[in-house]
Amino acid sequence: MDSDSSSEQLGGGAINEKQRTFQQHKNNLVSGTSNNNGKEDAWDPSDNLSHMLHALVGLDRYPNYLSRLNNDDVISIERALEETLIKVRQQKAQITQRRDGLRELVKKYNNQLTDSSTISDDESTLHVSSLPPPQTWSELKNVLCEEAFEVVYRSIISSSKPDRQIPTLQDVMSGKVEVHLDPALLENWMSQECFDVYSFQLLREDFCCLIRKTITDLSKLGESNEFSSLKP
């Protein structure tokens, strides 16, 4: 075999400067059989993920990537991208519809609990009136069990510098303040059930009951015909 044959050379130039060759792989080596009776496999990015990824990387990395492909291959890439775009748009529409439905469900639930004028119009989050997020350390006590709160709060106090104030709960929740839990406090809080398996109480029992009640009420409201689009 001529080692200088351009079709057999590897490397030594930009990918868009080489003619693309695609040979069939013998995929059934155990039985000694091959696909398509020895015919060349079709290059199909619609049905082969590696082909699609190769095309995407090539298009992004090489300005003249398509020049090394014949017209049928270019059409295959175009068709594969169009099919993928259709799937993206379909899922986007479904997700948007579901999110809008959930937002309306929560809004109606909130209206049943409290004066609608007191509900935030922030569209970026779903705020359930019966489960307001804690704003202060004192309010956090209504969420975390006593042991969990002590571990968090005492760890923050011990890691805070003496000349600085204790960070607010909002600073911690937003990530502005880095928190390292005290290992000694964790040891007293957690129970080892077996090797490398630990258990610990995190939330207050009454808060868990409130979560269950809220989910039950939301689910019952969501079963109405008004929110039929949310049903699977």
C-alpha angles and dihedrals in degrees: 000000000000107000090201094061108130092219091059100043119110123206123344100116148032115296092239090058094062129080110242116242123184121189127189118257121227097236101176102056094153094060093033093235129128137205125264093009093282096313121138114269118243117247103238120170089179092066103024120063094199090056091050093048090048090053094047093049091045093050091049097044106035123051094207098035095131093054091076093057129079120239094262091055092050090051089050091054091047092049092047092051092047091051090049091048090052090053091049092051092046093051091043090055092047094048093045091050092049094047091049089050092050090048091053090047093053091044092054091046091051091049089056091054104042146004108295090222090069094055117101117243092213104140094192096074139035107235118193111201094214091056107045113180113248114256101187139034089253091056090048088065087068089060108036124057115249095259094049093048092050092052093051098041097043091046090055093047093050093048094047118098115249093238094053134073122250107269117251122250089248091057090052095045092048092051095245090123121048114223126204114188115227108250091213091056091046091054092057093044101047128066123211108226093182137330109328092348116112135177132197139168113248112166132045114257093236090051090053089052089051091052092051092048092048093050091047092050092047091048092051091049090047091056091069119105089249090072099036090126089070093061115101 
